[in-house]
Amino acid sequence: MQPPPPPPLANPDSDATGAPSLIRTYRAWQGNNVFFLKGRVIFGPDVKSIFISIFLIIVPVAIFCAFVARKLLDDFPHHWGWSIMVIIIAHTLFVLITLLLTSGRDPGIVPRNAYPPEPDDYDTTASTNSGQSPRPRLPRTKDVIVNGITVKIKYCDTCMLYRPLRCSHCSVCDNCVERFDHHCPWVGQCIGLRNYRFYYIFVSSATLLCLYVHGFCWVYIKKIMDSEEISLWKGMIKTPASVVLIIYTFVCVWFVGGLTTFHTYLISTNQSTYENFRYRYDRQVNPYNRGILENFKEVFCTSIPPSKNNFRSKIPKEPSDTNQRGGVRSVSPMLKKPTGNMELVGRPVYYESDEEESDYGDELTNEEHSKDGGSTDMSRDLSRTLHTEDSSYLRHSQWGRISRKWDITPEVLDTVPEVGESNRTASDTSSGPTGNSTKAAV
């Protein structure tokens, strides 16, 4: 009686039913984003900078409440001094909330394609190699008509898609973002279609916070001057905290106030920061400008579109996900992440680098055909010898489709001189008086 066959080995990427195991989308995310709360909150790769921004907001407000606002509680009738403390605390909370809404949400990331799109048109530039059919080419740009004006949209090699209108690829987050404005290091996130409104509210409310603290510091200095009948300089010496806050808020208001002014201009003309610096719409017609009132309505009075990504949805788990995170998918654990066209798996997409490689291969072919007959005979004999040898001498490389190279073991290479010498000897013995060699019959 034969023993029962051993049970099949379990596949770590499959469950008991044989179906592939599932993984949350945020765990296999290919961008550089950082997720919290199991994919419910998304930040940029520089998320740590948000703590610096929070520190720069909370610490000055705490100093103001302790050394300025507390001294003004009883200096106004009907307990209006308490309103100074309440307003500063409520305003600070509002600024922090808008900061988190800006940095902790999807800015409008366009999902990547698993494969490049099918080309609409074909560039039928024939290859120099005979017998090869024309290769399809994806155009780098496409023309789209917007309000009677031609606008070019570009193809993104990383995301393998044609970017939507006003979309651009952020090199920091490694994502294509709709209505991309810029990547803000202070909030640690891209500013795009879904969080631009909160970003503008954040910088404008931070400007008002600076002005509020700055103004009441002067009010407190004036109170000291009137109560003690001293000069301005002596009054400032008696409250160094107010002097520090005045200097700090003066510097900050130039930064956040400048951003508020600049983005107010951008909203009024329906531009993004990226478009303003790249296209210079002051020199040409802006196809998106619909008037000041309509432009402001578009930003503040329209509903925010839902995210195109469900970061908590489950997708089939790939083998590379167990070893690497963030889209680094290598075929072999000994190989690094492929770059360039190696990422475009599934459908052929050819660019300028493919033409250069093809031309280089054609040059090598022409050089081989230009050699003398003896070299041709040597290569023929070598090919026959290789075919008669054991198949273990030749092994096709795992990346043969990319490199198109053959690896030959040292044992076969040692036989090459012998084949060449035998061919050369046979050629010398068979040559006639005129020096022309005759080929031996096989």
QUIVEN-V264927 format. One record per pair of residues at least 4 apart in sequence whose C-alpha atoms are under 7 Angstrom apart, sorted by the first residue. I is the first residue (numbers start at 1). J is the second residue. If there is no record, write none. Layout:
i:I j:J
i:I j:J
//
This chain:
i:13 j:20
i:13 j:21
i:13 j:317
i:13 j:319
i:14 j:18
i:14 j:19
i:14 j:20
i:14 j:21
i:15 j:19
i:15 j:20
i:15 j:21
i:20 j:316
i:20 j:317
i:21 j:316
i:21 j:317
i:22 j:314
i:22 j:315
i:22 j:316
i:22 j:317
i:23 j:27
i:23 j:314
i:23 j:315
i:23 j:316
i:23 j:317
i:24 j:28
i:24 j:311
i:24 j:312
i:24 j:313
i:24 j:314
i:24 j:315
i:25 j:29
i:25 j:311
i:25 j:312
i:25 j:313
i:25 j:314
i:25 j:315
i:26 j:39
i:26 j:311
i:26 j:312
i:27 j:325
i:28 j:321
i:28 j:325
i:28 j:326
i:28 j:327
i:29 j:326
i:29 j:327
i:30 j:326
i:30 j:327
i:31 j:173
i:31 j:174
i:31 j:175
i:31 j:326
i:32 j:44
i:32 j:45
i:32 j:173
i:32 j:174
i:32 j:326
i:33 j:42
i:33 j:43
i:33 j:44
i:33 j:45
i:33 j:173
i:34 j:42
i:34 j:43
i:34 j:44
i:34 j:45
i:35 j:39
i:35 j:41
i:35 j:42
i:35 j:43
i:36 j:40
i:36 j:41
i:36 j:42
i:37 j:41
i:39 j:311
i:39 j:312
i:41 j:104
i:41 j:105
i:42 j:104
i:42 j:105
i:42 j:106
i:43 j:47
i:43 j:103
i:43 j:104
i:43 j:105
i:43 j:188
i:43 j:189
i:44 j:173
i:44 j:188
i:44 j:189
i:45 j:173
i:45 j:188
i:46 j:185
i:46 j:188
i:47 j:188
i:49 j:53
i:49 j:185
i:49 j:186
i:49 j:187
i:49 j:188
i:50 j:54
i:50 j:186
i:50 j:187
i:50 j:188
i:51 j:55
i:52 j:56
i:53 j:57
i:53 j:186
i:54 j:58
i:55 j:59
i:56 j:60
i:57 j:61
i:58 j:62
i:59 j:63
i:60 j:64
i:60 j:245
i:61 j:65
i:62 j:66
i:63 j:67
i:64 j:68
i:64 j:69
i:65 j:69
i:65 j:70
i:65 j:85
i:66 j:70
i:67 j:71
i:67 j:241
i:68 j:72
i:68 j:217
i:68 j:220
i:68 j:242
i:69 j:73
i:69 j:84
i:69 j:85
i:72 j:81
i:73 j:81
i:73 j:82
i:74 j:79
i:74 j:81
i:75 j:81
i:76 j:80
i:76 j:81
i:82 j:86
i:83 j:87
i:84 j:88
i:85 j:89
i:86 j:90
i:87 j:91
i:88 j:92
i:89 j:93
i:90 j:94
i:91 j:95
i:91 j:209
i:92 j:96
i:93 j:97
i:94 j:98
i:95 j:99
i:95 j:202
i:95 j:205
i:95 j:206
i:96 j:100
i:97 j:101
i:98 j:102
i:98 j:198
i:98 j:201
i:98 j:202
i:99 j:103
i:99 j:187
i:99 j:202
i:100 j:104
i:101 j:105
i:101 j:198
i:102 j:195
i:102 j:198
i:102 j:199
i:103 j:187
i:103 j:188
i:103 j:189
i:106 j:194
i:106 j:307
i:107 j:177
i:107 j:190
i:107 j:191
i:107 j:192
i:107 j:193
i:107 j:194
i:107 j:195
i:108 j:177
i:108 j:178
i:108 j:192
i:108 j:193
i:108 j:194
i:108 j:307
i:109 j:175
i:109 j:176
i:109 j:177
i:109 j:178
i:110 j:176
i:110 j:177
i:110 j:178
i:110 j:308
i:111 j:308
i:111 j:309
i:112 j:159
i:112 j:160
i:113 j:159
i:113 j:160
i:113 j:161
i:115 j:160
i:115 j:344
i:115 j:345
i:115 j:346
i:115 j:347
i:116 j:160
i:116 j:161
i:116 j:344
i:116 j:347
i:117 j:161
i:119 j:137
i:119 j:138
i:122 j:136
i:122 j:137
i:123 j:136
i:123 j:137
i:124 j:134
i:124 j:135
i:124 j:136
i:125 j:134
i:126 j:133
i:126 j:134
i:127 j:132
i:127 j:134
i:129 j:362
i:136 j:349
i:137 j:349
i:137 j:350
i:137 j:351
i:138 j:349
i:140 j:154
i:140 j:155
i:141 j:152
i:141 j:153
i:141 j:154
i:141 j:155
i:142 j:152
i:142 j:153
i:142 j:154
i:143 j:150
i:143 j:151
i:143 j:152
i:143 j:153
i:144 j:150
i:144 j:151
i:144 j:152
i:145 j:149
i:145 j:150
i:145 j:151
i:146 j:150
i:146 j:151
i:146 j:287
i:147 j:287
i:149 j:287
i:153 j:162
i:153 j:163
i:153 j:164
i:153 j:165
i:154 j:162
i:154 j:163
i:155 j:161
i:155 j:162
i:155 j:163
i:156 j:160
i:156 j:161
i:156 j:162
i:156 j:163
i:163 j:167
i:163 j:168
i:166 j:178
i:166 j:179
i:166 j:180
i:167 j:176
i:167 j:177
i:167 j:178
i:167 j:179
i:167 j:180
i:168 j:176
i:168 j:177
i:168 j:178
i:168 j:180
i:169 j:174
i:169 j:175
i:169 j:176
i:169 j:177
i:170 j:174
i:170 j:175
i:170 j:176
i:177 j:192
i:178 j:192
i:178 j:193
i:179 j:192
i:179 j:193
i:180 j:191
i:180 j:192
i:180 j:193
i:180 j:274
i:181 j:191
i:181 j:192
i:181 j:272
i:181 j:273
i:181 j:274
i:182 j:190
i:182 j:191
i:182 j:273
i:182 j:274
i:183 j:189
i:183 j:190
i:183 j:191
i:184 j:188
i:184 j:189
i:184 j:190
i:184 j:191
i:185 j:189
i:191 j:195
i:191 j:196
i:192 j:196
i:194 j:304
i:194 j:305
i:195 j:199
i:196 j:200
i:197 j:201
i:197 j:299
i:197 j:300
i:198 j:202
i:199 j:203
i:200 j:204
i:200 j:260
i:201 j:205
i:202 j:206
i:203 j:207
i:203 j:256
i:203 j:259
i:203 j:260
i:204 j:208
i:204 j:260
i:205 j:209
i:206 j:210
i:206 j:256
i:207 j:211
i:207 j:253
i:207 j:256
i:207 j:257
i:208 j:212
i:209 j:213
i:210 j:214
i:210 j:249
i:210 j:253
i:211 j:215
i:212 j:216
i:213 j:217
i:214 j:218
i:214 j:245
i:214 j:246
i:214 j:249
i:215 j:219
i:216 j:220
i:217 j:221
i:217 j:242
i:217 j:246
i:218 j:222
i:219 j:223
i:220 j:224
i:221 j:225
i:221 j:235
i:221 j:236
i:222 j:226
i:223 j:227
i:224 j:228
i:224 j:235
i:225 j:229
i:225 j:230
i:225 j:231
i:225 j:232
i:225 j:235
i:230 j:234
i:230 j:235
i:231 j:235
i:232 j:236
i:233 j:237
i:234 j:238
i:235 j:239
i:236 j:240
i:236 j:243
i:239 j:243
i:240 j:244
i:241 j:245
i:242 j:246
i:243 j:247
i:244 j:248
i:245 j:249
i:246 j:250
i:247 j:251
i:248 j:252
i:249 j:253
i:250 j:254
i:251 j:255
i:252 j:256
i:253 j:257
i:254 j:258
i:255 j:259
i:256 j:260
i:257 j:261
i:258 j:262
i:259 j:263
i:260 j:264
i:261 j:265
i:262 j:266
i:263 j:267
i:264 j:268
i:265 j:269
i:266 j:270
i:266 j:271
i:266 j:272
i:267 j:271
i:267 j:295
i:267 j:296
i:268 j:292
i:268 j:295
i:268 j:296
i:269 j:289
i:269 j:292
i:269 j:295
i:270 j:288
i:270 j:289
i:270 j:295
i:271 j:275
i:271 j:276
i:272 j:276
i:273 j:277
i:274 j:278
i:275 j:279
i:275 j:280
i:276 j:280
i:276 j:281
i:281 j:285
i:281 j:286
i:289 j:295
i:290 j:294
i:290 j:295
i:291 j:295
i:292 j:296
i:293 j:297
i:294 j:298
i:295 j:299
i:296 j:300
i:297 j:301
i:297 j:302
i:298 j:302
i:317 j:321
i:320 j:324
i:320 j:329
i:320 j:330
i:321 j:325
i:324 j:328
i:328 j:337
i:329 j:337
i:330 j:335
i:330 j:336
i:330 j:337
i:330 j:338
i:338 j:342
i:338 j:343
i:339 j:343
i:350 j:354
i:351 j:355
i:352 j:356
i:353 j:357
i:354 j:358
i:355 j:359
i:356 j:360
i:357 j:361
i:358 j:362
i:359 j:363
i:360 j:364
i:361 j:365
i:362 j:366
i:363 j:367
i:364 j:368
i:365 j:369
i:366 j:370
i:367 j:371
i:371 j:375
i:372 j:376
i:373 j:377
i:374 j:378
i:375 j:379
i:376 j:380
i:377 j:381
i:378 j:382
i:378 j:420
i:378 j:423
i:379 j:383
i:380 j:384
i:381 j:385
i:382 j:386
i:382 j:416
i:382 j:419
i:383 j:387
i:384 j:388
i:385 j:389
i:393 j:408
i:393 j:409
i:393 j:412
i:394 j:407
i:394 j:408
i:395 j:406
i:395 j:407
i:396 j:400
i:396 j:406
i:396 j:407
i:397 j:406
i:397 j:407
i:399 j:403
i:400 j:404
i:400 j:405
i:408 j:412
i:408 j:413
i:409 j:413
i:410 j:414
i:411 j:415
i:412 j:416
i:415 j:419
i:416 j:420
i:417 j:421
i:418 j:422
i:419 j:423
i:420 j:424
i:421 j:425
i:422 j:426
i:423 j:427
i:424 j:428
i:425 j:429
i:426 j:430
i:427 j:431
i:427 j:437
i:430 j:437
i:430 j:438
i:431 j:435
i:431 j:436
i:431 j:437
i:431 j:438
i:432 j:436
i:432 j:437
//
